[in-house]
Amino acid sequence: MILDLLDETGFVADPVIAAFFKEAEEKGAPDRNWYRVLLHSPALMKGFAALWREAFNGGRVEHCLKEIIRVHIAEHYDCSY
């Protein structure tokens, strides 16, 4: 089963969802299409977005190092995403 990418404009009336999409656009990650798939369950999208924010922007490891690690892992597994 393949889920359609939902149009986020139907969900941006929710300020939490709108903020996550804006942040993703500004930072370039995660891919907005990932959020558009998760919008099939807005609660899941909000939970994942909060987890992503903390994992990639919080903590003691600098964000730029996390991005380098993410790219190396993707290259190691031959993942073009």
Secondary structure, 3 states (H helix, E strand, C coil): CCCCCCCHHHCCCCHHHHHHHHHHHHHCCCCHHHHHHHCCCHHHHHHHHHHHHHHHHCCCCCHHHHHHHHHHHHHHCCCCC
